[in-house]
């Protein structure tokens, strides 16, 4: 694994761009296998791209969020599944900031190819001596097929069978971390897009998880590393990542259409696509959508980062701004990509052309939790003075 040079953000963006030919060459094969190609996985590890948000003390890059966004945008321009797996793996890697250093070193410090994956679901962790007996079933484990460790949310149950609660009265639900080999994976990932993420289900039954391998996500009391990056909620970091995936997918679709429009005269038409006033207007609007959404996103992320570095705190208002900018970016990317796909006509439906897979991947991004249009309602309600819904920011 290569160490980062000075100007780490730009260095990692360049690393992602240098991998473009290798990633693109393997994309179709990865889709068929529904997991990243082995040589691509090797290259991603060698470039350190699964360690972008990992604390420096465990050989991570600990990038600022805007630099991280740019790296994933560059990866998504090559392949949405690669970028999505990087977003998932790096988001999970922030768990290292909440673990005892010996545990984080066990997972990441001693293994240059360490990847943690997890997903939503239900589990039960019964207190047992110095840890828990854990059973549960979880889903959407993006990158789970190449993960070395898995994590599952589990409600903590006392020795008397009583569900445990935190001091504020809420249920005590923790992330339980365990080697991936202890889980049973179920192949369920038969989907239209992001196929190479291999986002399968996984389950465990009555395995032992030591107490120091469990933590409460985003809970200040569990945070061991106080660097500004780890003041952001994991939800916010996932939103940042997956907005980069969306915009990274949309840009090459629009550029590919521009190239196509210069040469293609549709059947029974009298002029090239590039000479059509309708096409010209649509392309201009798509360009504005991508440019505006990208500029808005990066402006918000960079401004919030500067404030967090100065204050050591991420406010509810800042979390809402991240939610708004990322959701807006995802949906503007979809609108621009849809325009490029529709204008390309029948050319766009062929797997050999640069539209079809990206179109499917982007529409899969918008179907995920980070792409819900309901987030606009959440932010709008907050802007109009209603109590914030903290569960989605």
Residue pairs with C-beta under 8 A, 6 or more apart in sequence:
1 45
1 46
1 47
1 48
1 51
1 59
1 112
2 15
2 46
2 47
2 48
3 48
4 11
4 12
4 48
4 61
5 11
8 61
8 63
8 67
9 63
9 64
9 66
9 67
9 68
9 70
9 71
10 67
12 47
12 48
12 49
12 52
12 61
12 63
12 67
12 71
13 67
13 70
13 71
13 74
15 47
15 48
15 49
15 71
16 47
16 49
16 71
16 74
16 75
16 78
17 74
18 47
19 40
19 43
19 44
19 47
19 75
19 78
20 74
20 77
20 78
22 39
22 40
22 43
23 40
23 43
23 75
23 78
23 79
23 82
24 78
24 79
26 36
26 37
26 39
26 40
26 79
27 78
27 79
27 81
27 196
27 357
28 351
28 357
29 37
30 36
30 37
30 40
30 79
30 81
30 82
30 195
30 196
31 81
31 195
31 196
31 357
33 196
34 187
34 189
34 195
34 196
34 197
34 198
35 145
35 146
35 196
35 197
35 198
36 44
36 81
36 82
36 85
36 143
36 145
36 146
36 196
36 198
40 82
41 146
44 50
44 82
44 86
45 112
45 113
48 61
49 71
49 75
49 86
50 86
50 89
50 90
50 93
50 113
50 114
50 115
51 59
51 60
51 61
51 90
51 93
51 108
52 60
52 61
52 63
52 68
52 71
52 86
52 90
52 93
53 60
53 61
53 62
53 63
53 68
53 90
53 91
53 93
53 94
53 229
53 237
54 60
54 61
54 62
54 90
54 93
54 94
54 96
54 108
55 62
55 96
55 97
55 104
55 225
55 227
55 230
56 62
57 101
57 225
58 96
58 104
58 105
58 108
58 109
59 108
59 109
59 112
60 93
60 96
60 108
62 227
62 229
63 71
63 229
64 229
64 305
65 229
65 232
65 237
65 240
65 301
65 304
65 305
66 298
66 301
66 302
66 305
68 90
68 237
68 240
68 241
68 244
69 240
69 241
69 243
69 244
69 297
69 298
69 301
70 244
71 86
71 244
72 83
72 86
72 87
72 241
72 244
72 245
72 248
73 83
73 244
73 245
73 247
73 248
73 251
74 248
75 82
75 83
75 86
75 248
76 82
76 83
76 84
76 244
76 245
76 246
76 247
76 248
76 249
77 248
77 249
77 251
77 252
79 196
80 193
80 194
80 245
80 248
80 249
80 357
80 358
80 361
80 362
80 364
80 365
81 194
81 195
81 196
81 197
81 361
82 196
83 244
83 245
83 248
84 142
84 194
84 197
84 242
84 245
84 361
84 365
85 142
85 143
85 146
85 196
85 197
86 241
87 238
87 241
87 242
87 244
87 245
88 117
88 142
88 143
88 197
88 238
88 241
89 115
89 116
89 117
89 143
89 147
90 237
90 241
91 234
91 237
91 238
91 241
92 115
92 116
92 117
92 118
92 151
93 108
93 116
94 229
94 230
94 234
94 237
95 104
95 116
95 151
95 175
95 177
95 215
95 217
96 104
96 107
96 108
96 225
97 223
97 224
97 225
97 227
97 229
97 230
98 215
98 216
98 217
98 219
98 222
98 223
98 224
98 230
99 107
99 177
99 212
99 213
99 215
99 224
100 212
100 224
101 224
102 212
103 177
103 212
103 213
107 114
107 116
107 148
107 149
107 177
108 114
111 148
113 148
114 148
114 149
115 143
115 146
115 147
115 148
115 149
116 147
116 148
116 149
116 150
116 151
116 177
117 141
117 142
117 143
117 144
117 147
117 149
117 150
117 151
117 180
118 138
118 141
118 150
118 151
118 152
118 153
118 175
119 138
119 139
119 140
119 141
119 142
119 144
119 199
119 202
120 138
120 139
120 140
120 153
121 136
121 137
121 138
121 139
121 152
121 153
121 201
122 136
122 137
122 138
122 153
122 154
122 155
123 134
123 135
123 136
123 137
123 138
123 152
123 153
123 154
123 155
123 176
123 204
124 134
124 135
124 136
124 154
124 155
124 157
125 132
125 133
125 134
125 154
125 155
125 156
125 157
125 174
125 176
125 209
125 214
126 132
126 133
126 134
126 157
126 158
126 159
127 156
127 157
127 158
127 159
127 164
128 159
128 208
130 210
130 211
131 208
131 209
131 210
131 211
131 213
131 214
132 154
132 156
132 176
132 208
132 209
132 211
132 214
133 206
133 207
133 208
134 152
134 154
134 176
134 178
134 204
134 206
134 207
134 208
134 209
135 203
135 204
135 205
135 206
135 207
136 152
136 153
136 154
136 176
136 203
136 204
137 201
137 202
137 203
138 150
138 152
138 153
138 201
138 202
138 203
139 188
139 199
139 200
139 201
140 199
141 147
141 150
141 185
141 199
141 200
141 201
141 202
142 194
142 197
142 198
142 199
143 197
143 198
143 199
144 150
144 180
144 185
144 198
144 199
144 200
144 202
145 185
145 198
145 200
146 198
147 180
148 179
148 180
149 177
149 178
149 179
149 180
150 177
150 178
150 179
150 180
150 182
150 183
150 202
151 175
151 176
151 177
151 178
152 175
152 176
152 178
152 202
152 204
153 173
153 174
153 175
153 176
154 173
154 174
154 175
154 176
154 214
155 163
155 164
155 171
155 172
155 173
156 163
156 164
156 172
156 173
156 174
157 163
157 164
158 164
163 171
163 172
164 171
164 172
165 171
165 172
166 172
166 216
172 216
173 216
174 214
174 215
174 216
175 214
175 215
175 216
175 217
176 209
176 213
176 214
177 209
177 213
177 214
177 215
178 204
178 207
178 209
178 213
182 204
182 207
183 202
183 203
183 204
184 202
184 203
184 204
184 205
185 200
185 201
185 202
186 200
186 201
186 202
186 203
187 200
188 200
188 201
189 195
189 197
189 198
189 199
189 200
191 199
191 364
192 360
192 363
192 364
193 357
193 360
193 361
193 362
193 363
193 364
193 365
194 361
194 364
194 365
215 222
216 222
217 234
218 233
218 234
218 235
223 230
226 312
228 305
228 308
228 309
228 312
231 308
231 312
231 313
231 314
232 308
232 314
233 314
233 319
233 393
235 392
235 393
236 314
236 319
236 322
236 323
236 393
238 370
239 322
239 323
239 326
239 327
239 370
240 301
240 322
240 326
242 326
242 330
242 365
242 368
242 370
242 371
243 297
243 325
243 326
243 327
243 329
243 330
243 333
243 370
245 361
245 365
246 329
246 330
246 333
246 334
246 362
246 365
246 366
246 371
247 290
247 293
247 294
247 297
247 329
247 330
247 332
247 333
249 333
249 337
249 358
249 361
249 362
249 365
250 290
250 333
250 334
250 336
250 337
250 340
250 358
250 362
251 290
252 354
252 358
253 336
253 337
253 340
253 341
253 354
253 355
253 358
253 359
253 362
254 283
254 286
254 287
254 290
254 336
254 337
254 339
254 340
256 340
256 344
256 353
256 354
256 355
257 283
257 340
257 343
257 344
257 355
258 283
260 273
260 344
260 347
261 272
261 273
261 274
261 279
261 283
261 343
262 272
262 273
262 274
263 272
264 272
264 273
264 344
264 345
264 347
265 271
265 272
265 273
266 273
266 345
273 279
273 343
274 280
279 343
282 339
282 343
283 339
283 343
285 339
286 335
286 336
286 339
286 340
287 336
289 332
289 333
289 335
289 336
290 332
290 333
290 336
292 332
293 328
293 329
293 332
293 333
294 329
296 325
296 328
296 329
297 325
297 326
297 328
297 329
300 321
300 322
300 325
301 322
301 325
304 314
304 318
304 321
304 322
307 318
308 314
308 318
316 382
316 388
316 390
316 393
319 390
319 393
320 378
320 379
320 382
320 383
320 388
320 393
322 393
323 375
323 378
323 379
323 392
323 393
324 375
324 376
324 379
326 370
327 370
327 371
327 372
327 373
327 375
327 376
327 379
330 365
330 366
330 370
330 371
331 366
331 371
331 373
333 362
334 362
334 363
334 365
334 366
337 358
337 359
337 362
338 359
340 348
340 355
341 348
341 355
341 359
342 348
344 353
344 355
347 353
347 355
348 355
348 356
348 359
349 355
349 356
350 356
351 357
365 371
375 392
378 389
378 392
378 393
381 389
382 388
382 389
